[in-house]
Structure formats: C-alpha cells, structure tokens
C-alpha cells in the first residue's frame, strides 16, 4: 500500500502532493515598509526544496496597523502583488503549493512601528500577560478591517498564489473577537458565540465576494484556548465545543479547510509546546519593554533566578507531558463534525505518529514549523524510510524567542558540532545565490 503520508490531499479546488505542510513561520526578513525581500524567497524555497506539499506563509498583515513586528512582508497594497507572485512562482518550481496567511495582530503586537502606536481590538482591556494596550473597534473600523481582509485575498489571487488562510488563532485579532475570555463587547459583535463569530464570518463573505468560490480559503483556529494558563483568575476562554460550532459555520460559508491550533495568546505553554528558554527570553524580552504595561515587570521577574525558575516551571506544568500531536484530540473532534479537510499542527516530526494520526482519521494532514526549521528536508527523510530525523528538533523554542530580534533559525547549539556551525546555518538564508538555483 502507498504510504498515506505521501498520498495527495484534495481540497475542493486545490490538491497538494502529500500530507506534510510547512506551518506559518518566518523571521524579520523583509523591508521596514512591508515590501518583501529576496531573503524571504530563499527562506521559503528551502522548505519547498525539502519536499513539503504546501507552505503556509508567515503572518502577513492585511494592513500596517495589524503587523506584530516591523520587517514582515505585508499584502496591504497592490504594489506588493509582484513580490508575492515571484515568491509563489519560485516555490512552485518544486511542485509545492503556497498559501498566504492573512493576518492582523490587533492588540497582540511584539514591537509596534512608528506609523500606528495605537492598537485596535474587540476590547479596550490590555492583555493580561504582557499588558498590550488597545482600543475597542467601532463599527466603522470593523467594516474597514473586514474590507482589508477581502482586498488582501484578492491581491493574493491576483499574484497567482494557491489560496489564503485566515489567522484566527493564537490570540491575534480574529481570536480577540471569537474568544469569550477576551471579547467583552455588548453590541452585535459580542456576547453569544454567534455574535463573537460575526466579524470572522463577515471576513469570509468579503473574500468570497471578491475572489469567488474557486479560490482556496482555509481557517486557522485555536480550538481550545486555555486562556488561564499563566494568569490565575482569568477565564478559560473558548472550548472545543465552541470551536466545533464555529467550524460548522465556516464550512457553511464556503471555507475549504480547518487548521487546528490552540491558545488565546502567543507564545502559550501549549503553543508552541516545549521549553521556555528563560535566558534567551530575558535577552530578547528587553526589546519589548515599551510594548505593554506588564512587559517591564515580566522582564524583572524573568531575569531573577528564583522568580524566573518559578515562571519556567509553571510554564512547563501548564504545557503538559505531550508535545508531538498535542492538538490531535481537538482536530479529531472537528474532523468528526465537518466534511472538509482538517490540518493539525503540534510539533510533528515522527513519521509513524503522523501516519497513525491520518490513518485513524484524527486529521487529514499535519503542519510543522520548528521541526522543519531544524530539518528542512524532513519529508525527504520520511521518503527514505526514516521514522525520525537523526538530529531531531528538541522543542527548546529558542528559534521562536530569538525571532523577535534575530534571524530565524535553529539556535539549539546541542544540535551542531560548534557554535560557528550553528551561526552559519542560521545565516545561510542570506546566501542569495541559493535562491537562484534549484
């Protein structure tokens, strides 16, 4: 029998060659104005060359107000279309599809740019962990952002990309509307789940109106929010039962796939599940001190040996023991409730685990980020019969912590023969000569 991992996956209007998808991840590889760079093209081609069936782009803001960091390519204007067209074409050379993730950070912004110091959200409450401040959006502002998502999808379609994904997970703007723990509105966008989902469903309708039913559209959702993971007294937030209802509504509106994640803020003990590298976090967190009310307090607590250790231990405790396949129970619940494909993310890097997840109908495909940063050719390893890479990802999370200020790459020195080898690996994405050759 053919290996189920390498069987094509058919969506309604899209087919990918296997069940391995590069999840949304990227570093600050682009220009301050949101225009893309050859470095990002090089970055994405590394994974296409490694054999994944599709790549989901990094967080791509639909407007400058919605970016989480400077130096991320945006899709906020028509002049961005040529760059994304070129990137898509270079990825397609490896029979790999490219799906653009349409995103808006809302109140969750690591480092704001100079253009928009104020953040919009469903609420005026700062987030409880970092204290990122925000203003509750008016009805006109909601309508404006809905149109920005629709326009961004239309640009992705014009660029010849294979589809778009709505980032409705991990504490960003769509989550801020969906979440019962965050959304405290009393108008038609707050209260009951149907009202909290209104913003999301209006975005879907805007995209379908502009792009038609043939353009692939999927949604990334935090199926279980665990909003109280690190701040005692906070509400738990949405449950899997809430997520199942939302996913049914999305299917009815013409969404083609669901991408299952977790957590109502980022980073979260359960996303990305793994370690909390306190020393790295302290060093990088200093660049975020002015971003929120609580960031300086957190910085002081983390750099103290005692309180830093307590925070680390609490983080690991709330994470739980499972890392690989952490979200599979939620993915299975959603898959049982909808007839569209379900993608699951969560530290996957073992072929037998992935194979069993798909064969047992818990999901139709898996998405990976950190394991592919560690081993971009992981799909090729599976093709050769390996069950797990010889030097696997350790889930140390140093890659994602460093991405706030440094080039994205694997920062776990234990995986390299020397520190110099690690640095060469991280900086290899800047060798543009490799972007010009297959």
N, C-alpha and C positions, 0 to 999 in steps of 0.2 A: 504494500500500500504506500502511496506517496506520503511524505511527511506533511502532516497537517499545517505545520509552521510555514511551509513553502507553497501551500495551495493559494491561488489567487483569492482575494476578497472582493466581492462585488457589492457595491453600494447601488443606489437607484440609478445614478448616472455616472458612476466612476468605478473603475476597477484598479486595484493595486496588486502587484505581483506576489506578495507574501503577506504574512500577518504581523510583521515587525515594523513599527512606526517610530521614528525619532520624535519624541515629545518636544513641546515648546521649551527651548532654552537657547540663550545666546548671551554674549557679553557686550560691552560698550565698544563695538567695532566700527561705529559709524560717525558721521559728522554731527556737530552740535545742532545744526539746523534741521536734523532729521533726514537728510539725504543719505542714501546708502553708500557703501564703500566696497572696493574690491576685496577687502579683508573678509567681509561678511560672505561674499560669494565663495571665497576659498573655504571658509568655515563650513558652509552648507554642503559644498561638494565633497568634503571629507566623508560625510555620512552617506551621501548618495553613492560614492565610490565603494563604501564599506558594505553595501548590499541591502539597506533598508528598503521597504516597499514604498514608503512615503515619508516625507518630512513635514512636520508642523512647525511653522516658523516660530521665532521668539515672539514675545509680547510686542505687537505692532500697534502703536497708538493711532486711533482714528482722528485725534486732534492733539495739538501740543499740550493742552491743559490736562490731557489724560495720560501723559507719559510718567513713568515711575523713576526714570533716570535720564539724564542727557546722554547723547551719543547712541541712541537707539533709532534705527531707521523707522520712519513713520509712513503712513499712507493717507495723509491729511489733505493732499492736493494733487491735481493732475500731473504736476511736474515730477511726481515720484513714480509714475507709471513706467517710464523707460527702465529705471533701475530694476524694478521687480520683474519686468519682462525678461531682462537679461539674466537675472538670477534664476528664474524659472527655466529658461532655455538651457542654462549650464547644468542644472540638476537633472533635467530631462535626458541629457546625454547618457545617463546611467540607468535609463528606464525606471526612474524614481519620480513619483508624483510630489508636487509641492502645494501645501495647503497653508494659506496665510491666516494667522490668528489675529482677529480684530479685537482690540483691547482698549480699555480705559481704566486707569487706576483709581479714579475717584479720590477718596481721602487717603488711600494707601500709596504713598509716594516716598521712596527712599531719599531722593535728593531732588528737590524742585529746581527747575530752571529759573531764569530771571523773568521770563515772559508772564507767567501766571503763578504768583505766590499763593493765591487762594485756591483751595480745593473744593470741588462740588461732590455732593454725596446724596444719599437718601435721607440723611440725618445731619444735624448740627453737632452731634456728640463726637468728641475726639475718640479715636480707637483706644481701647483700654490698655493695650500692651505698650505701644510706642507713644501714644498721645498725639497722633497726627490729627491736626485740626481741619475743620471743613465747614461748609455751609450747605444747608438743605436746599436742594434744587427747586426752583419754581417750575410751574407747569410749562412755561415757555422754554426754560432751559432744558427740561426733559425732552420736549419736542425737538429742540435743536440737536441734542446728542443722538436721539433716535435717527434723525436725518444724516448725521455724521457717520453712523454705522452703515446706513444704506449706501451712502455715497462711496464710502471706503470699499465696500463689497463690489460695487460697480467698477471701481478702479482696478481691483484685483482681477475681475473678469476681463476687463479690457487689456490687462497685462498678460493674458493667456495662462493664468495660474489655474490649478486644478480644482480649487474650491477655497472656502473660508471656514474658519472655526471661530465661534463666539467664545471669548474667555469669560465664562460665567462662574468661575471657581476661585478658591484661594484668597478671598477677601477683597477682590477688586470690584469695580463699580456695580456690575450686574449682581454679584453676590451681596453687595450692600443694599440692594433693593429686595432681593429674594429672601434674605435672612431674617428670621423672626427675632434674632438676637441683636440685629443692627438697625433694621428699619423701624422707626418709631413714628412714622407719618400717620396723620389722621385723615388724609384725603383719599382719592381713588387709587393711589399707588402705595397705600399702607394698610395695615390691619390684617385681614384674612389673606391666606396664601394666594387666592385668585387675584387680589389687588396687588400683592407684592410681586407677582409674576407679570403684571401688566406691562411694565417697562420692557422686559425681555421679549414678550410676545409682540409688542409694537416694533421692536428692532427686527424680529424675524419677518414680520409683514412688510416692513420697509425694504428689506433685502429682496424678498420675493417679488415685490412690485417692480424693483429696478432691474433685477437680474433674471427673472423668470424662474420656472420650476426646474429647469435643466441644470442649473449651476449648483454644484455640491455645497451643502451647508451643514455643518455639524456644530454641536454644542458641548463645551467642557463644563461640567458641573461638580461642585462639592456635594457629594451625595449625603454625607454625614458631616456636620460642621464642627462638632466638638469645640464650640466657641469658648467654653470654660476651661480649656486645657491648662492654661497658665495663669489665669486671673480668677482666684476664688470669688464666688458670689456672682459672676457673670452668668447669664442664661446659657443653656446648652446650644440653642440655635436649632436649625432645621435637622430633621431626622431622615432616615431612608424612606419612610412613608411619605414625607413631604416631597422628596426628590422624585419618587416614582410618579406622583401626580403631575409634577412639572414636566417630566419626560413624556408622559402621555399627551399633555397639551402641546408640547413641542412637536411630537410626531404628527399630531392632527394638523398642525400649522405648516407641515411640509419639511421639517428638519430631517436630514438623511442619516444621521448617526449621533450617538451619545458617547462622550469621552468622560470616564468616571474618575474623579479625584476626591479629595477630602480637605477639610479645614477651612475655617472662616477668616483666617489671616495667614500671612506668609512672612517668614518661614513659620511652620507649625510643627509640633512634635511628631505628628503623623504625616506630614508632607513638607519637605521630603524626609521620610523616616530614616533615621540613622543617628549619628552622633552630633553633639553640639560642640564644635571646636572652640572652646572659650578663648584661648589665646589669640587665635585668628579673629574671632568675633570682636574682641576688645580692640584690636588694632584697626579693624575696618569700621567698627561702630562709631569711632571718633569722627568720621566724616559725615555722620548722620545726626550729630548732636543738635544742630539747629533745626532739624526737620520736625520735631514733635515736642510736646510738653514733657514727656517722660523719658526722652532719649538720654538726657544728661544723667538723670537718676539711674537709669539702667546701666549706663556706662560705668558709673561709680560702683554699682553693685557687682557688675561682672568682673571688674578689674581687682576687686578684693578677693583674696584667696578663699576665705570662708564662704562669703555670700555667692561668689562665682561658682564654687563647688556645689552649693545647695541648689542654685539655679540649674546647673548641669544635671544634677541627679534627679530633680523634679522633671526636667525635660525628658530624660530617658525613661523615667517611670511612666509618664503620660503617653509616651510613644508606644509602649508595649513591647512584646518579645518578637512579633512578626514584622519583618521588613519586606521581603520579596513576596509580592502578591497580597499586600496589606488590604487593598481595596476590592479584592475579588468577591467577598460576600455581598457588598453593595452592588457591584457590577452584575452579579448573578440575579439579584432581586430586580434590577432594572431590566435586564435582558428577558426575564420571565414576564415582564409587563408590557414590553413593546415588541414590534416586529421589525424594527430597523437595527442595523449592526451596533454593537456596543464595544467600545475600546476601553481597556483598563490600564491605568498607569500604576506604578508602585514598585520600583526597584528591581524589575525583572532582568535576570542575566543567566538563568539556567534553562536550557532547552527543555528538559523534562518537565519543569514546572510550567513553562509556557504551553507546552504540548498538552499537558493534563488540563490546564485551565480552558483551553479551546475545545478539546475533545469532550470535556464534561459540560460544555455549554454554559460555562460561567461568563465567558466573553467571546467575541469573535476575533479580536486582535489585541495585542498589547502595545503600549507605548513606553519608550525608555529614554532617559536623559543621562543621568550620571553614569550608568554602566557603559553607555556609548561614548561619553567623554573619556572614560578610562580605556575603552577598547572600541574605536570607531568601526573596526572590521568584525565586530561580534557576529553579525549574520553570516559572514564568510566562515567563521569558526564553527557555527552550527552546521553549515553546509558540509564541512569536512568531517562531521561526526562528533565534534567535541560537545560535551554536555554543559561545560562551564569554561570560561577562559582561564588559561594558565595563571594569569595575574589579574584576578577579578577586582572590580570596584569594592572598596572596603566600607562604603557608605559613611565616610568620615565627614562629608559635607563641606570640606574645605574649598571645594570648587565653587559652590554657590555663595559662600561667605565672601570669598575673595572677588567674586564677580562685580561687587558694588564699586570697587576701586581699581582692580587689576584685570589683566586679560583673563578671559575664562579658559580654564584648562584643568587638568588634574594636578592638585597641589599635595597629594599624599606622597611624601618622599620615600616611604617604605616600598612603593611600587617601582622605584627606579634604582639604578645602580649607584647614582650620585645625585647630589642636588643640581649639579650642572646639567645632567641629563634631563631632569625634570624641567628646568627652565627652558632648555632647547625645545622640549616637547610643547610647552605652553606657547612659546613664541613662534612655533613653526607655522601657525596660521597666517603670520605676517609675511611669509615667503611667497610672494605673489607669482613666482614662476610656476608653482604647482597648480595655480588656478588656470593656467593656460594650456595644460596638458591633461589628457585623460589617463 
